[in-house]
């Protein structure tokens, strides 16, 4: 903490290290501690990319330190690879008492049985939906434009504009706080369209091709998750926190934006299921790669979700549940 306090304001590195060396000990040990703090990003050097980002945060972030800590502490996460992740979960299951994944009411004084869930319409689609990552990456497995349209429209489509005293607000297929959550959707296509990066216009129902020097792999974009390599289009959805002057307070803004991401992803998954496709949503994103690829503001914009969509391969991945049984709902 003494080192952090010494650099709580801008000062030359040599001056701070010299002062700490006099107060705390030898120069090499203090210099080593400073280098570690620089590596972890706790100390920032002016004029570097991280320093410029910090300056932008100081100038433009309007919601205070609490919201900033929440938002930036979950960005740029380093994820385990598939094998290490499953090994860690296995170790936890074997050594940590499990929590409650669901509850029953056998000991309740009064239990009211409900009719069994319906199998028709949207209810049947909900029951059939399963996350599945075994995608057919061949040309024969490419999804159609109509299937892609359904997935995009269901998640972020605009069905009309509401005229209000505050101007026109978009009415969308997923709930948005005050119709003001400014989400954008992008498509990474690997074996259809032509392959490339696209921006989806929810108002115009169209895809605009975006220039991308090198199209990153789905595995690279999605936090090193190699099971997405055969997916047609991971659809990164990005939230933008600043709009046109009317802001939702930070205590509501960021959680509401994340909540909408869940509704958006669920609609996309149901649309994929309706079209006979398989899909999986993930928040394990490579923020650095996506920010560069989409050229988005690293302070005021952020990737939130990705939905990988494709045709089903009979070869499941190690992350897929292939042996399961349905709950029998009693009449």
Secondary structure, DSSP 8 states (H G I E B T S, - for coil): -HHHHHTSS---HHHHHHHHHHHHS-HHHHHHHHHHHHHHTSS--TTSHHHHHHHHHHHH--SHHHHHHHHHTTSS-----HHHHHHHHHHHHHHS----S----TT-S----------SHHHHHHHH--B---B--SGGG---HHHHHHHHHHHH-EEEEEEETTEEEEEESS--GGG--EEEEEEEESSSSSSEEEEEETTTTEEEEE--SS---HHHHTTT-GGGTT-S--EEEEEES--SS----HHHHHHHHHHHHHHHHHHHHHHHHHTT-EEEEE----HHHHHHHHT--TTTEEEEEEEEEE-B-SS--TT---S--------
